[in-house]
Amino acid sequence: MLSNLASVKVEISVVLGRSVIAMHQLLRMGRGAVIELNTCQDDPVLIMANDRPVAKGEILIHGDKIGVSVTEILRGYQ
């Protein structure tokens, strides 16, 4: 059974923040455009698995690498 699970692929994404902008603003954006998010640098991030929230975490920066440390498993995934 465990060998069957090992081959299952899961898409992991991390939500740093959200923003709502008008479509005309989005269409005018070019390379280097900055979108302001509704979050602060030290706010927790939301960790998603296949577009479902599964955990919260914090951003870690090591040199030129960025990672996420899991700080809390959300209810229903423990």
Backbone torsions as a table, in degrees:
resi	resn	phi	psi	omega
1	MET	NA	-44.7	-179.0
2	LEU	-61.8	-34.9	179.2
3	SER	-65.6	-31.6	175.7
4	ASN	-66.6	-39.2	179.7
5	LEU	-69.1	-31.9	-177.4
6	ALA	-62.1	-24.8	-178.1
7	SER	-93.5	-3.8	179.9
8	VAL	-75.6	130.3	179.2
9	LYS	-96.2	137.2	179.6
10	VAL	-128.0	129.0	176.9
11	GLU	-86.2	120.9	179.0
12	ILE	-105.5	131.8	174.7
13	SER	-135.1	157.0	-178.6
14	VAL	-125.1	125.4	-179.8
15	VAL	-95.8	114.1	179.0
16	LEU	-83.7	-29.1	-178.6
17	GLY	174.6	-179.9	-179.3
18	ARG	-135.0	159.8	177.8
19	SER	-151.6	146.7	174.9
20	VAL	-116.5	123.9	177.6
21	ILE	-134.2	157.6	179.2
22	ALA	-71.9	147.8	-178.8
23	MET	-56.9	-39.0	-178.7
24	HIS	-64.8	-31.8	175.7
25	GLN	-68.5	-43.0	179.4
26	LEU	-60.9	-42.6	-178.7
27	LEU	-67.5	-26.6	179.8
28	ARG	-84.4	-11.7	-177.2
29	MET	-69.8	143.7	176.9
30	GLY	-128.8	-171.2	179.4
31	ARG	-58.3	132.9	179.7
32	GLY	88.6	-1.1	178.6
33	ALA	-64.4	147.7	-179.7
34	VAL	-114.1	129.1	176.4
35	ILE	-108.8	120.1	179.9
36	GLU	-75.3	132.4	179.6
37	LEU	-102.2	160.6	-177.9
38	ASN	-90.9	43.3	-176.5
39	THR	-143.3	162.2	176.6
40	CYS	-106.3	164.9	-175.9
41	GLN	-56.5	-38.1	-175.6
42	ASP	-95.2	3.2	179.1
43	ASP	-67.4	148.6	176.5
44	PRO	-65.9	152.5	176.1
45	VAL	-104.2	158.2	179.5
46	LEU	-101.5	126.9	179.8
47	ILE	-100.2	125.7	-176.2
48	MET	-113.8	141.9	172.5
49	ALA	-121.6	117.1	-175.7
50	ASN	51.2	47.0	176.9
51	ASP	66.5	18.1	176.7
52	ARG	-119.3	131.5	179.8
53	PRO	-67.0	127.5	-178.5
54	VAL	-123.6	-21.2	-176.6
55	ALA	-161.3	168.1	171.0
56	LYS	-116.7	155.8	-178.6
57	GLY	-155.8	-175.2	176.8
58	GLU	-132.3	148.4	-178.8
59	ILE	-75.8	136.1	174.5
60	LEU	-120.2	136.0	178.1
61	ILE	-121.6	123.5	178.1
62	HIS	-126.5	100.9	-177.0
63	GLY	63.2	-121.8	179.6
64	ASP	-98.5	11.9	179.5
65	LYS	-106.0	142.5	177.6
66	ILE	-118.9	133.5	178.4
67	GLY	-134.8	178.8	178.7
68	VAL	-131.8	130.4	175.1
69	SER	-101.0	126.2	179.5
70	VAL	-73.5	124.9	-179.7
71	THR	-110.2	-20.7	-177.2
72	GLU	-156.4	130.3	172.7
73	ILE	-90.2	129.1	-177.3
74	LEU	-73.4	152.3	-178.7
75	ARG	-52.9	137.9	-179.7
76	GLY	94.5	-7.9	179.9
77	TYR	-120.4	11.2	-178.6
78	GLN	-87.8	NA	NA
